Amino acid sequence: MKCFEEATEVMMECLVEDHPDIVGTFFAKKGIVQCTLDQLEEAQQSFEQSLNIRQHVLDSDHLELAKIRNNLGCVMYQRGQLVDALECFTASLNIQRKWLEGPIWRESTVFDTSVTLGNTGKVFFDRNDNKMS
């Protein structure tokens, strides 16, 4: 984690300190590292910070917001917050659907959407809603 924070400091020297790409990306990547280290409460806070920052500078249907919401949902799921996780996955899917139905179709979007659908199914399965899962 220390090396990650040092790398971020170097990036911040190249751009202004409050640049949304740096700050938003930093918190998203920090959340992934924290999740990997099983620091779930900290990871949730990092993803929420990243989402708050990115919502101010990106369009509401930007795929980056869908990825952050999916990651946040995964952390909430791991923390046992199934209702909140489902809300995150649903919000992510709503964004991803717009891109799947649009004129530009990317394989990475299809993959990300399938991951989010799988995560959604896992929540329904854990809630014993086999019909929805």
C-alpha positions as a printed Julia matrix, in Angstrom:
133×3 Matrix{Float64}:
   0.0     0.0     0.0
   2.89    2.33    0.78
   4.31    1.93   -2.74
   0.88    2.64   -4.2
   0.56    5.87   -2.26
   4.09    6.91   -3.28
   3.25    6.32   -6.94
   0.17    8.47   -6.55
   2.28   11.29   -5.12
   4.48   11.18   -8.22
   1.38   11.4   -10.44
   0.11   14.34   -8.42
   3.35   16.21   -9.1
   2.61   16.0   -12.81
  -0.97   17.29  -12.55
  -2.8    19.57  -10.16
  -3.46   17.93   -6.81
  -7.25   18.01   -7.02
  -7.45   16.76  -10.62
 -10.52   14.45  -10.7
  -8.78   11.77  -12.73
  -5.98   11.46  -10.21
  -8.13   11.62   -7.11
 -10.97    9.46   -8.47
  -8.63    6.88   -9.95
  -6.52    6.83   -6.8
  -9.49    6.02   -4.57
 -10.8     3.34   -6.98
  -7.43    1.61   -7.17
  -6.89    2.02   -3.45
 -10.26    0.34   -2.88
  -9.21   -2.63   -5.02
  -5.99   -3.03   -3.03
  -7.85   -2.72    0.27
 -10.41   -5.28   -0.84
  -7.63   -7.68   -1.78
  -6.11   -7.17    1.67
  -9.55   -7.88    3.22
  -9.81   -4.3     4.52
 -13.45   -4.15    3.53
 -14.6    -1.13    5.51
 -11.71    0.95    4.16
 -12.33   -0.37    0.63
 -15.98    0.65    0.82
 -14.98    4.16    1.89
 -12.46    4.4    -0.96
 -14.99    3.29   -3.58
 -17.57    5.71   -2.21
 -15.05    8.56   -2.37
 -14.12    7.63   -5.93
 -17.79    7.49   -6.93
 -18.53   10.88   -5.36
 -15.62   12.51   -7.16
 -16.3    10.87  -10.51
 -20.03   11.68  -10.46
 -19.16   15.38  -10.52
 -17.01   15.17  -13.66
 -18.42   12.29  -15.71
 -21.74   11.84  -17.49
 -24.23    9.85  -15.44
 -24.04    6.96  -17.93
 -20.24    6.74  -18.09
 -18.95    3.16  -17.94
 -16.37    4.1   -15.31
 -19.24    4.81  -12.9
 -20.65    1.36  -13.64
 -17.31   -0.25  -12.78
 -17.0     1.67   -9.53
 -20.58    0.79   -8.55
 -19.92   -2.87   -9.31
 -16.76   -2.84   -7.16
 -18.62   -1.07   -4.37
 -21.37   -3.68   -4.61
 -18.8    -6.47   -4.3
 -17.45   -4.97   -1.08
 -20.95   -4.51    0.31
 -21.74   -8.1    -0.6
 -18.65   -9.32    1.24
 -19.68   -7.25    4.25
 -23.12   -8.87    4.25
 -24.95   -5.75    3.05
 -26.98   -7.61    0.43
 -29.65   -4.96   -0.16
 -27.04   -2.23   -0.68
 -24.98   -4.54   -2.9
 -28.01   -5.26   -5.04
 -28.68   -1.53   -5.42
 -25.1    -0.99   -6.62
 -25.26   -3.89   -9.08
 -28.62   -2.69  -10.42
 -27.29    0.86  -10.9
 -24.26   -0.57  -12.68
 -26.44   -2.7   -14.97
 -28.63    0.28  -15.83
 -25.57    2.11  -17.15
 -24.16   -0.95  -18.91
 -27.46   -1.68  -20.68
 -27.35    1.73  -22.35
 -23.96    0.88  -23.82
 -25.0    -2.61  -24.93
 -28.04   -1.23  -26.73
 -26.14    1.67  -28.33
 -24.45    1.9   -31.72
 -20.97    1.15  -30.32
 -20.62   -2.39  -29.04
 -17.44   -3.41  -27.2
 -16.48   -6.85  -25.96
 -15.15   -5.36  -22.72
 -18.59   -3.92  -22.01
 -20.18   -7.31  -22.62
 -17.68   -8.91  -20.24
 -18.17   -6.27  -17.52
 -21.93   -6.62  -17.84
 -21.73  -10.4   -17.51
 -19.66   -9.99  -14.34
 -22.22   -7.58  -12.89
 -25.05   -9.97  -13.81
 -23.18  -12.81  -12.1
 -22.74  -10.67   -8.99
 -26.44   -9.82   -9.03
 -27.33  -13.49   -9.35
 -25.13  -14.34   -6.37
 -27.01  -11.82   -4.21
 -30.37  -13.29   -5.23
 -29.04  -16.81   -4.59
 -27.85  -15.85   -1.11
 -31.27  -14.33   -0.42
 -32.82  -17.69   -1.42
 -34.54  -16.09   -4.4
 -33.77  -18.9    -6.81
 -36.17  -17.64   -9.45
 -34.29  -14.33   -9.77
 -30.83  -15.89   -9.46
